[in-house]
């Protein structure tokens, strides 16, 4: 397999042709924060947390969609990037109601973990406090739109892995919201197979198993890799 | 139709026109129709039927003539070539004009106001893109042929290789007119050299900037120019399929383009074996559904493919991987409209207009506080002063010029100190604005700059697609701060926060919409910071636009209003 060499944070690194900068970094054990990215589904480039500096580009590029190239010089950390990542998290927290203390995913939440990791200590922007609903019509799962960060992992995993395409998005901009089928209650969805992949893919407490109460919702981070390894490599394991 | 019959058809049409006693050109573009051009047409039609004059004269319902604020516009051209133009024509005045021209003067109806054809508004313009606008009926292919349409395509198919065509476009110095200013020839060459079994040509007619209507006018007034240029592009890059993406708010443009495509296909100017050659080129129309972001090229292509119109990260650029993963040439409508004249008259001719780095002309929609508002086409490098005070005729009611807004929500305001700046891509960028697609709004000192910036931030907030966090949430937070500033409840910390946020949204957004959304704020802060400070520190709006509260108010969402404690109740 053809191999390329690039510089990441001043260290020479080799990567396979076709790998993204994010994959190359993770193979080398370099951590880049991500929120919308999920190994196993298509890259989206929407959360903007994985932005890196690439020499020769005057823009910051998302590591998840930028292909690694021979001779590329990448910086994954700088004062500027760190500051922007914290600000993006602040915006995410300000957008909806992320009150950890009453959330099913408290202490098991990727958004919360990122805030801790990146040192986001306060939100300087106006909390928007939207008045959003919950949908508890499904017999096994529920969705609380107040906790949704619009990473659209649920939409992609449902479409690309389960093949049901139950989830989609309605409206645009700040009004965007994930919906089931044509904006029907989840419990009435004809396409939903109740597989629960969306719930495990969700980084926050937006999608949860019914009955879970504060801090009880544990999500299986490795589920998608296991499913895909089983399908593609016939390696079924638990 | 083949190359020879194309020329014959053009000559026949020209001869027919020359034999007419009188040709009446009535501007039938959207602004003039809104001002009553259809009523004028009805009266003239009746008069012609009444006097059985159909063989001697014709009414040409043309595209935009330019001075849109003066519509309906009517131009008379006699067989001897003499011409006169009238503004704000009432139906009865049109009737009187026609009778007078036919030597049957009538005292009824009064006289229409004549407009000098050599006034600076017309004299200072150079019309390349708009050259056919006021001469042809957009729905009449023969009119277009008589003006030389499809001649450039015929030339390309007979005498030029695809490489020649790309080289000619490169040599002309044509740059993207959608705002980016990327050299068109370089893009064409990239697509030509990308190996693929299929390629596509896309014309971006999703013009969405507030106050801008250049592309709409081109599509409505001279659709065949666009189709011809797209076919030339198809030949040059090796594409057999073109898509015209027109925004849903332009129904007239879409209807005329459909008619034009059909007419051209019927005559063998589009479709299979164009003009008898081995080149096939089909054009299909795609109509947008009202999203500003679909003017962004990646979102536009996603929309053509029938998916939710949201941008995707570049690279890969459309030239490598565009529609259905195939190399795609995507240019703005106005860029295409320059192509046919470049091929017909040569790259050197085109390059003789404009400046060192910005060649040719630019169409602007001149509006706001200016006497002659309308659609203008001026050579690149003309000073802003000439545009506003010569072509535009200055500000009405002795208003004092304060700033000119260019580039719509991605642009900025150019203050009076910089009026002598030449209008080209680099100069405007240096001033913190952009050429953009060509909206030009003139403002007098009754405009409040923070309020203007707030308007554009609000626009971007509403039009953000919601895909990336900085644009989706950042523009809204920016708007909230702007709202506080213009209401008088902001403090200096808010201003700091705003500037910080502008940097974030600019540098981290996914597509051009977000990246340029902070421009109006950045730019007005650069030139009119004192106005922001007056709002924040003195709770005073220098232009007298904003209603400021002197006491900072706590904005509370409605559902939290029960938290407010009423002092009376305590």
Interface residues (C-beta under 8 A of the other chain):
Chain A: X44 X45 X46 X47 X48 X51 X59 X60 X61 X62 X65 X66 X67 X84 X87 X88 X91 X92 X94 X95 X124 X125 X126 X128 X129 X131 X149 X150 X169 X171 X172 X173 X174 X175 X176
Chain B: X291 X293 X308 X312 X313 X315 X461 X462 X463 X464 X465 X466 X467 X468 X469 X470 X472 X473 X474 X475 X476 X477 X480 X497 X500 X501 X504 X507 X508 X509 X510 X515 X555 X557 X559 X560
